[in-house]
Amino acid sequence: MVRVKKADVAGQFYSADPKVLGSTISSIVVKRDYEYASRAVIAPHAALFYSGTLAVNALQYLDEKAKNIFIFAPAHRVNFDGIAVCDYESFEIPLGSFAVNVEIVEKLRENFGCVPFNDAFTGEHAIEVELPLLRGRFPDAKIVPLVVGNVSYRKVTEIVEGFWQDRTNAFVISSDLSHFHSYDVAKKIDSETCDMVENCSIEDFSSERACGATAIRGLIDFAAEENFSLIRIGTCNSGDAGGSVERVVGYGAWMLVETSRNRFLRDNFSERIISICRDAIGAGLKNEKIVIPNYIPGIFHQSIASFVTLEIDDDLRGCIGSIHAHRPLMSDLMRNAHGAAFGDRRFKPLTRDEFEKITIGVSLLSTPKAIVFNGERELLEAIIPVVDGIIIRDGAFQAVYLPSVWKQLPNKEQFLNSLRVKAGLASDHFSETFEAFKFSTEHVG
């Protein structure tokens, strides 16, 4: 006899009536901002009324070829150590049922130390609410349900790593964000959480930021090891859906891409990036305020540093940028484009006639990393020509060269000496407080 896990929260988190449930899901507006088939997403798990739209928009990016969908859920109802699996053979929902891949469950028990513990699944909504949303897109897929208890995030990393090579496996990290703060406080906390997810920063990532923090940290850790990236799909909270603004629950969604964030931007949004810069300059020529569109893909809300370079007939006509990511990419592009056209002190403000002739180039910067060195020779050895952009700093003196400068200064010593002069230092300056950082760029334009 097949062991079936009955639905626990039908009629509470979503309608128990199959027709009503199906109609509600099909009426959700889906915005496909990215043409990408991902094998891992982070999706919220609140009641359909509150987070269903964001969850559907996240789950749409799961690769349709997936045959097994791992769902990592936090333990909301019971306290236990480890990661729980179950001995159910299927999960029943009003729209049908999902078979459990019992062979994979057995491997999780034998090879990854997962513990059989059916009680962890009783009343656990974080798995169940994802199932109706997956039903239509994956009618033949099996699920691998896991409830994450008290355990290191590394165990989640190990499971994802262990099953990643099989391209028919996909992964859903089921999690909401902050809980029960006022609307404005929640927005601030969730914005900080977004930066942590998108910059693969997990040191201070706690369950106060997300109920599924352990599994999210595990996926972030995996992404960092593989040089993959998490791309924002969207954020909102229960207050946006008409709930109380005094005690809101935050929601966020991301997809994993198997490349760097900046390369993903270059490959998918080059024309849009240049158009954003051109529109910002055009607004400046008309003395109009730069206006951010009402809706932009989630990745343009991510904090990303950029440089905007203007040229006319291959001659520099302006260059302004950000060394460190400190605002959404959309704002950074607009303000840097406007600055390059009208705020570069080396040039007069761009004219209307010149606007028709300019070529716009954009460099998207990775997060700068400190170079550890003992003496100037070690610093030079750590620098990779053409690849590395370099930032130097000593007290109040600072300067940056993008990797494109290597075309003019291909010699390491010349490159560093010129950078010191740019910072206002002597060309041979060196001291115990001298710092250097390296970064890479993706060029658009």
ZIPE-V165580 format. One line per field, one symbol per residue. phi: phi as a letter, one per 30 degrees, with the letter a starting at -180 (. if undefined). A space follows every 50 residues. Layout:
phi->???
This chain:
phi->.ddcdddccdjcdadddedddddddddddcccdbcacccabcbdbdeedd bdddddddddddedddcbcdbcbdddcbcacjcccbcdcaccbedkbcdc ddddedddddcbidcdadddcdidddddddddddeddbdcdccbdbcccd adedddedddedcdddddcbbcccaccdbicdeddddddddddeddddch cbdcdcdddadcedddddddddeddcicbccdclbabdddcjdecdbccc bbbbbdccadeddddedcbedddddedddddddddchcddcdedbbeedd dddbdbccccbbhicdblabacdcdbaeeedddddddddddbbdddbded cdddedcdccbbcccdddbdccabjddddddddceidddbccabidcaab bdeddedcbddeddeddddddedjcddcdaadcdbbbbacbccbk
